[in-house]
Amino acid sequence: EAVVASGARSREASHLPPAPNRTMMEAIPQDVAALSGYAPHVAGGPTQHQWSPYVMNSGTVMAICGKDFAVIAGDTRMSVGYQIQSRKVGKLLKITDKTVLATGGHCQADTIQLQKLLRARMTQYQHQNHKEAKTSAIAQLTSQMLYNRRFFPLLTKNIIAGLDEDGVGCIYTFDVVGCLERVRVACDGSGEELIQPVLDNILERQHQTDREGPPVLHVDYGKEEVINIVKDAFTSAGERDITTGDFVDIWVIDKEGVHQERFDLKFD
């Protein structure tokens, strides 16, 4: 009789309306809520409270260097999970007339902190030396600044593009703790998995066994060709990555300075 009564009560409980204190967040699937920055409670289970100093605001940046120029670009969408916080947050920072910093797939608060530190150090360098720092020196400084924060890293994925001492385009990439490398092409952020294979195939020619590789320090494409490749890459990534979109800032660095243009992407 006790078993029958228990079964009856279970059937009755299953038809009861939701508890009045059940919130909307508890009804959201856990995977969706996690991507949006929330942690819903599991009905009938323990509640785990978490906190993280980092919030990923994503986005994508890329850079390509040529014989006497460098092209660096980044989208302008800032988001948290499925929520778009802003459509007009640029990811590029002009450091000197020959050097630009791009940060993608990042924590916006840490990006602002890094940019403030770099501006302060560049102002100090100009006052002490009465000239602008070289691109290689700025890259080395950035590496040291990131490494100094290795125990509580600045969660930023950075690319520095510019011209070297010989006027040749150069690109430097970093990990979050400052490991530095000079490359011909680079991509970072949420769209990296979509864009980097295209760069490896078209520009680096890693998968084209019937053609010679590019020069050691730069790609063998012209400025307009590189700009068109950048536009095509971001258009493709914007169709498949929800955190890349709205606009693309495309900055071209050459001996005359930094030239800026903006390219429209989809707004959805």
N, C-alpha and C positions, 0 to 999 in steps of 0.2 A: 504493500500500500504506500509505503514511504517513497518507493521508486516511482510509482505512478503519479503521486502527488508532485514530486520534484519535476517530472516530465511535463506535467500540466502547467506548473508555474513557469517553466522555461519557455513553453509555447506562448503563454500569455505575455511574458516579458519581451519576446521577440516582436510582438505586435504593438508594444507601447510606443508612444510618440517620442521623439528625441528629448533628452533632458533639457530643461529650460536654460541651464547655464552653459550649454554647448555653444561655443563661439563659431563665427564664420571661418576663422583660421584653422580650427580643428577639422573642418570639412574639406579643406584643400588637400589634395594629394601631397604626400611628403616630398616627392621628387620636384614637383612644381614649386612648392613652398621653399625648398632648399635653394633652388636657383634664384628665387626672388629675395633671398636674404632672411627668410623666416624659418622657424622650427616649430611646426605644429605638434601638439600633444598627441600621444598615442592612447586611444581610449582604453582604459583598463590597465595600462602599463605605467612604468615609472616615468617621471618627468626629468629630463636632463637639461640643465641650463648651460648654455655655452656663450662665450664672448671672444671675439677676435679683434685685434687692433687693425686688421686689414679688410678693406672692401674692394673687390675687383671691379673696376669701372670699364675694363676692356677697351676695344678699339684696335685698329691696325695701323702700323707704320711700315714704310719700306724705303729703300734707297738704292740707287744705281750710280756708279761713277764711270765717267768716260775719260777720254784722253786729256781734255782740258776743261772738264765741267763735272758737276755732280748734281743729281736730281734726288730730292728727298720729299716724301709725301706722307700725309696722315689724314685719316677721316676726322670728322668733328662731332661724332656721337659719343655722349657719355651716358652709360646705363648701369643699372644694378639688376642683374638677372633679366627678367622680362620687362622691366620698367625703364623707360627712357627719361633720364633726369634732365638732359639738355641736348639740343641739336647743334649748338654752336660753341663747343669747347675745343679749341685747337690743340694739337699735340706737338706742334713745332715751336722751337724757340731760337731766335737769331742771337747767337752769342757774339760773333764778330761779322765783318763784311765777307768773310770767307769760311765761316763755320756755323753750322746749324745743328741743334740737338732735337731729336724726335723721341717721344716716349709713348709706347703703346702697350696694351694688355696690362694695365697698371692700376695702382691705387692712386687716385687723384690727389689725395692729401700728401702722399709721399712725393709725387711729381712736383707739386708746388714747393715743397720743402727743398728738393734738389735744385730746382730752378733758382730759388732765392739764394742758396749757397753759391751756385755758379756765378750769378750776377755779382755777388759781393766779392768773390775771389777775382773775377775779371776786372772789376773796378780797382781793386787793390793792385793788381798787376799793372794796369795802365798807369796808375799814379806813380808806381815805383820805377817802371821801365820806359815810360813815355812812348809806348807802342802796343799794338795788339798782339795777343798770344798766337802762336802758330796752332794749326789744327792738331798736330801730333801732341803738342804740349797740353792742349785742352783735353784731349782724350786721356792722356796719362793722369792729369789732375782728376778727371772724373772717375777714373779707375781707383785712385787712392781714396777719394771721398766715399765711394761705395764700399771699399774694403774696410775703411775705418768704422763703418756701421755693420759689420758682418755679424755681430752677435744680436743685433736687432735691425735687420736689413731694411733699407728703403725698397719697398716692393715696386720697382720700376724696371721696365725692359727698354733699354736705351740704344739708340743708334746716333752716331755723330758722323756728319758728312761735311766735306769741304774740299779745299785744295791744299796740296802739300807744298813743300818749299820749292819744288820744280814746276809748280802750276798744274800738276796732274791731279785729277779727281781722286779722292780717297774716302773710304768708309771704315769706321771702327764700330764694332759691336761689343756688348758687355753682357755678362750675366748679373744677377742681383747682388753678388758680392765683389764685382769689379774685374772679373777675368776679361782681358782685353785681346782683341784680334782685329787685324786689318784684312778686309775682304773687298771683293769687287761688287757684290750685290748682297743685300740683307733685307730681311723681313721679320717683323716681330709683332706679337699681339694675338688677338683671337682669330685673325684670318691667316696666320702664318702657314698652317697646314694646307691651305688652299692656294696660296700665292707662291710659296717657296719652291715647290716642284716645277712650276712654270718658269721661274727664274733659272733654276738649275738646268732645265732642258733648253730653253731658248738662248739665254745669255751665257751660261757657263758651258753649255753643250756637253754635259756629263753623260748624256745618253745617246749622243750622236757619234758613233764610232767612225763614220765616214768623213768627218770634218775635223780640222785642227781646233785645239782649244783656244780660248781668248788670250790676249796678252797677260802678263803676270799681274800687273797692277790695276788694270781697267778693262772694261768691255770694249769691243770694236764696233759699236753702234753710234750713230749720230745723235745729236740732242733731240731732234724732233721724233726720231724713232723711239728713243727711250721714253719720252713723255707719253707717246701713244701706248707703249707697253704698260706704263704705270696706270693709265686710264682704263685700259682693258682689264688689267689685273684687279683693280678696285671694283669695277663694275661687276665682274664675276663673283668676287668675294661678297659684295653687298647683296647679291641674290641668294646666298647660302648661309651667311652669318648674320644673325639678328642684331649683333652688337656693333656691326660695321655699317655705316650708312650716312645719309643726309648730304654731306659735302666732303670733298677731298681737297685739302690744301696741297698744292704742288709748287715747291720752291726749287728754282734752278740757280746753282751757284757757279759763277765763272769769274774771270778776271775783272769784270766790271762790277761785281757785287752779287747781291741776292735778288732774284726776280720772282715775284709771287703771282700765282693765279689760282683760281678756285674752280673746281669741277663738280657738277651736281650728280648726286646718286639718288636712289629711291628713298622716299620718306617713310615707308612702312616697315 
